[in-house]
Amino acid sequence: MGGPKRQDPEAEVALDAKGLRALAHPVRVQLVELLRTYGPSTATRLAARLGITSGNASYRLKLSLATAASIGRISGARTSHFRPAVK
């Protein structure tokens, strides 16, 4: 079965002060939860799941979460996929 390996959403994640600040917004928490539950995804797909604009999701992912190292970015030719950080 060739699907992406899913992370355990209940697994412990160590956060520093920067990471805690990044997760201070409810949309950010929901984005991380979706990534940890369903694996890599685009901002557009995540936005559709949450009922928010793709611009809002992209902003939260790129500026807030990526700098806190709670997610990673997989860049493709035309799209970027975000994934939970690997520790």
C-alpha positions in Angstrom: 0.0 0.0 0.0 1.8 3.1 -1.3 0.0 5.8 0.6 1.9 8.3 2.8 2.7 7.1 6.3 0.5 8.9 8.8 1.8 10.2 12.1 0.1 9.4 15.3 -1.9 12.5 16.2 -1.5 11.6 19.9 2.3 11.5 19.7 4.1 13.9 21.9 5.7 16.9 20.4 8.3 19.1 22.2 7.7 22.8 21.8 9.8 25.7 22.8 8.5 29.3 23.4 8.6 30.0 19.7 6.6 26.9 19.0 4.0 27.8 21.6 3.6 31.3 20.2 3.0 29.8 16.7 0.2 27.6 18.1 -1.5 30.5 20.0 -4.1 30.9 17.2 -6.9 28.4 16.9 -6.5 28.1 13.0 -2.9 27.2 13.5 -3.7 24.5 15.9 -6.3 23.0 13.5 -3.8 23.1 10.6 -1.2 21.2 12.6 -3.8 18.7 13.7 -4.9 18.1 10.1 -1.3 17.6 9.0 -0.5 15.2 11.8 -3.7 13.2 11.2 -3.8 13.1 7.4 -0.2 13.7 6.3 1.2 16.2 3.7 -1.3 18.5 2.1 -1.6 21.8 0.2 -2.8 25.0 1.8 -5.8 24.9 -0.6 -6.9 21.4 0.6 -6.4 22.3 4.2 -8.4 25.5 3.8 -11.3 23.5 2.2 -11.3 21.1 5.2 -11.5 24.1 7.7 -13.8 26.3 5.7 -11.3 29.2 5.5 -9.7 30.9 2.5 -6.6 29.4 0.9 -4.9 32.7 1.5 -5.5 32.5 5.2 -4.3 28.9 5.4 -1.2 29.7 3.3 -0.4 32.7 5.4 -0.7 30.7 8.7 1.4 27.9 7.3 4.2 29.9 5.7 4.7 32.7 8.1 3.6 31.3 11.4 4.1 27.5 11.5 7.0 27.1 9.2 9.1 29.5 11.3 8.2 27.6 14.4 9.4 24.3 12.9 6.2 22.6 13.7 5.7 21.9 10.0 7.9 21.4 7.0 7.5 22.3 3.4 7.8 20.0 0.3 8.1 22.2 -2.8 7.0 20.8 -6.1 7.0 22.3 -9.6 3.7 24.1 -9.2 2.6 23.5 -5.6 3.9 23.3 -2.1 2.8 20.6 0.3 3.2 21.1 4.0 3.9 18.2 6.4 4.3 17.8 10.1 7.8 18.3 11.4 9.9 15.2 11.7 11.9 15.0 14.9 
